[in-house]
């Protein structure tokens, strides 16, 4: 397995194999979070957090100002980490938000092992591009020790999958009814979901620095996951690395999302050209997105 095939797969792989020092540890690399990211973004983003009992990175993408003086609407587009364990109360919250469409960026096998728990009649789309294989324990050790793994995953290594993975999301956004909302997610809601959110905000005209702050906020929200201690301990024993080293290695950083946009700009010239070529969305459709999702 190479880095591109593993695109995002480290997010959930640890969930499915045993460690030498533990009979069966349940963890997912995607929910590895690092510190509290103490900046204004966290305080500001609290208005976007959707309180769930069994999801930790469930947020509204709205409320951000755009460069042309508008604001991304709240209550229309949501992002999240895993939603396979939503409680009955969570499902009510889900329905109260009028979420009728879910776009899942996980791989086929990944989704089978932890099927989304959704209200009946929810429109569900699986978009697994770049997440086709579950990495082995040996793969995981290699990825953890490769300091360029995440950087490549957000850049040249992941580039072949970006269009296919995110195309359905934007098609759904174009056709979403005025009284309905949409949710997109992966396992940790930080990498595949983070890139999707960055694209959505970018095409609406949200400034780059705001997009970066929204992206790294996942570090803070995922740190609240109660399984963090076991995750760190298991990964540490498996890779022969300290927990501090693992945290540093896997932390979301602004340069990762910059590399994401940098790889797109290098190949396509601009994000707008990427949308035109890979997603089939041109200036007219972008105008529709801005009309629907900004005010």
C-alpha positions in Angstrom: 0.0 0.0 0.0 1.3 3.4 -0.9 0.6 6.8 0.7 -2.2 7.7 -1.8 -4.1 4.4 -1.2 -3.8 5.1 2.5 -5.3 8.6 2.0 -7.2 9.1 5.2 -7.2 5.4 6.1 -5.0 5.9 9.1 -8.0 7.6 10.6 -9.7 4.4 11.3 -7.3 1.5 10.8 -6.3 1.2 14.4 -9.8 0.2 15.2 -9.5 -3.2 13.5 -6.3 -5.0 14.7 -4.9 -6.2 18.0 -1.8 -4.9 19.7 0.8 -7.0 21.3 0.3 -5.4 24.7 -3.5 -5.3 24.6 -6.0 -8.0 23.8 -8.1 -5.7 21.7 -7.8 -1.9 21.6 -10.4 0.1 19.9 -9.1 3.4 18.5 -9.1 5.4 15.3 -6.2 7.6 14.3 -8.5 10.3 12.9 -9.5 11.2 16.4 -5.9 11.9 17.5 -6.0 15.5 18.6 -3.2 17.6 20.0 -3.6 20.3 22.6 -6.3 22.8 22.9 -5.4 25.1 19.9 -5.9 28.1 22.2 -6.9 30.9 19.7 -9.8 33.0 18.9 -11.1 30.4 16.5 -12.1 28.0 19.3 -14.1 30.7 21.1 -15.7 31.8 17.8 -16.5 28.3 16.6 -18.4 27.4 19.7 -21.5 28.8 18.1 -21.1 26.2 15.3 -20.7 23.2 17.6 -23.7 20.8 17.5 -23.8 19.1 20.9 -23.9 15.3 20.4 -23.5 12.5 22.9 -21.6 10.2 20.6 -19.9 12.5 18.1 -17.2 15.0 19.0 -16.5 17.0 15.9 -20.0 17.8 14.7 -20.0 21.4 13.5 -21.9 23.9 11.4 -19.8 25.2 8.5 -21.6 28.6 8.5 -21.1 31.9 10.2 -17.9 32.9 8.5 -17.5 36.3 6.8 -16.4 36.2 3.1 -14.1 38.6 1.4 -17.0 40.3 -0.4 -18.7 41.2 2.9 -21.3 38.4 3.0 -21.6 35.5 5.5 -21.8 31.8 5.1 -25.3 30.8 6.2 -25.8 28.7 9.3 -27.9 25.6 9.6 -27.4 24.4 6.0 -24.1 22.5 5.8 -22.6 20.4 8.6 -19.4 18.4 9.1 -18.7 15.6 11.5 -16.6 12.7 12.7 -18.0 9.2 12.9 -21.7 9.0 13.3 -22.1 5.2 13.7 -22.9 5.4 17.4 -25.4 8.2 17.5 -27.7 7.9 20.4 -31.5 8.3 20.2 -31.0 11.9 21.5 -28.4 12.5 18.8 -30.8 11.3 16.1 -33.4 13.8 17.3 -30.8 16.5 17.2 -29.9 15.3 13.7 -33.5 15.5 12.6 -34.0 18.9 14.3 -31.2 20.3 12.1 -33.3 19.1 9.0 -30.3 17.1 7.7 -31.7 15.0 4.9 -28.5 14.1 3.0 -25.3 12.5 4.2 -22.1 12.4 2.2 -19.6 9.8 3.6 -15.9 10.0 2.6 -14.9 6.8 4.2 -13.7 3.7 2.3 -16.1 0.8 1.4 -14.7 -1.6 4.0 -14.3 1.2 6.6 -18.0 2.2 6.2 -19.1 -1.5 6.4 -17.4 -1.9 9.8 -19.1 1.1 11.3 -22.3 1.9 9.4 -23.7 5.3 9.9 -26.7 5.4 12.3 -29.2 7.7 10.5 -32.8 8.6 10.6 -35.0 6.7 8.2 -35.2 8.1 4.6 -31.9 9.9 4.9 -30.2 10.3 1.5 -26.8 8.6 1.9 -23.9 8.7 -0.5 -20.6 6.9 -0.1 -17.6 8.6 -1.8 -14.6 6.4 -1.0 -12.0 7.6 -3.5 -8.5 7.3 -2.0 -9.6 5.2 0.9 -9.9 1.9 -0.8 -7.8 -0.3 1.5 -7.4 -0.9 5.2 -3.7 -0.6 6.2 -2.0 -3.3 8.1 -0.2 -2.8 11.4 3.1 -2.7 9.5 1.6 0.1 7.2 0.6 2.0 10.3 4.1 1.9 11.8 5.5 3.1 8.5 3.1 6.0 8.2 3.6 7.1 11.8 7.4 7.2 11.3 7.2 9.0 8.0 7.3 12.7 8.8 6.1 13.6 5.3 3.1 11.2 5.3 0.4 13.8 6.1 2.0 16.4 3.9 2.0 14.1 0.9 -1.6 12.9 1.7 -2.8 16.5 1.5 -0.7 17.3 -1.6 0.7 15.3 -4.6 -0.1 11.9 -3.1 -3.8 12.7 -2.6 -4.3 14.9 -5.6 -5.5 12.1 -8.0 -8.5 11.5 -5.6 -9.7 15.0 -4.8 -12.1 15.4 -7.7 -13.7 12.0 -7.5 -14.0 12.2 -3.8 -15.6 15.6 -3.5 -17.7 15.7 -6.8 -20.8 14.3 -5.3 -20.8 16.7 -2.3 -20.9 19.7 -4.5 -23.5 18.2 -6.8 -25.7 17.6 -3.8 -25.1 21.1 -2.5 -26.3 22.5 -5.9 -29.5 20.6 -5.7 -30.2 20.7 -2.0 -33.7 22.0 -1.3 -34.2 25.3 0.6 -35.7 23.6 3.6 -33.1 20.9 3.9 -29.6 20.6 5.2 -26.6 18.4 4.4 -23.9 16.7 6.4 -20.5 15.4 5.2 -18.1 13.3 7.3 -15.4 10.7 7.6 -14.1 8.9 10.7 -12.4 11.6 12.6 -13.9 14.5 10.6 -10.4 16.1 10.3 -8.6 15.1 7.1 -11.0 14.1 4.3 -13.7 16.1 6.0 -11.3 19.0 6.6 -10.3 19.2 3.0 -14.0 19.2 1.9 -14.8 22.0 4.3 -11.8 24.0 3.1 -13.0 23.6 -0.5 -16.5 24.6 0.4 -15.5 27.7 2.3 -12.8 28.7 -0.3 -15.3 28.6 -3.2 -17.7 30.8 -1.2 -14.9 33.4 -0.6 -13.9 32.8 3.0 -10.4 34.1 3.7 -7.6 31.6 3.8 -6.6 32.3 7.3 -10.1 31.7 8.5 -10.2 28.4 6.6 -7.0 27.4 8.3 -8.3 28.3 11.8 -11.5 26.3 11.1 -9.4 23.4 9.9 -7.0 23.1 12.9 -10.0 23.5 15.4 -10.5 19.8 15.0 -7.4 19.3 17.2 -9.4 20.9 20.0 -12.7 19.1 19.5 -11.3 15.7 19.0 -9.2 16.0 22.2 -12.5 15.6 24.1 -13.0 12.1 22.9 -12.8 9.8 26.0 -10.8 7.1 24.1 -7.8 9.4 23.6 -5.7 7.9 26.3 -6.1 4.4 24.9 -5.3 5.6 21.4 -2.1 7.3 22.4 -1.0 4.3 24.5 -1.8 1.7 21.8 -0.1 3.7 19.0 2.9 4.3 21.2 3.4 0.6 21.9 2.8 -0.4 18.3 5.2 2.1 16.7 7.8 2.2 19.5 7.3 6.0 19.7 6.4 8.2 22.7 2.9 9.5 22.9 4.3 13.0 22.6 6.0 12.1 19.3 2.8 10.6 17.9 0.8 13.7 18.9 3.3 16.0 17.2 3.4 13.8 14.1 -0.3 13.7 13.6 -1.3 17.2 14.7 -3.3 19.2 12.2 -1.3 22.2 11.1 -2.1 25.2 8.8 0.7 24.1 6.4 -1.2 20.9 5.6 -4.2 22.7 4.3 -1.9 25.2 2.5 -0.2 22.2 0.8 -3.7 21.0 -0.2 -4.5 24.2 -2.0 -0.9 24.5 -3.3 -1.1 21.1 -5.0 -4.4 22.1 -6.6 -3.1 25.5 -7.8 0.0 23.9 -9.2 -1.9 21.5 -11.3 -5.0 23.4 -12.2 -3.9 27.0 -11.9 -6.6 27.9 -9.4 -9.3 26.3 -7.2 -11.9 27.6 -9.7 -10.2 25.7 -12.5 -10.1 22.6 -10.3 -13.8 22.8 -9.8 -14.4 23.2 -13.6 -12.1 20.3 -14.6 -12.6 17.8 -11.9 -16.0 18.5 -10.5 -17.8 19.9 -13.5 -18.7 23.1 -11.7 -18.0 26.3 -13.6 -18.6 30.0 -12.9 -22.4 29.7 -13.2 -22.6 26.9 -10.7 -20.2 28.7 -8.3 -22.5 31.7 -8.5 -25.4 29.4 -7.5 -23.5 28.0 -4.6 -22.7 31.5 -3.4 -26.3 32.5 -3.7 -27.6 29.5 -1.8 -25.0 29.4 1.0 -24.1 33.1 1.6 -26.2 36.0 2.6 
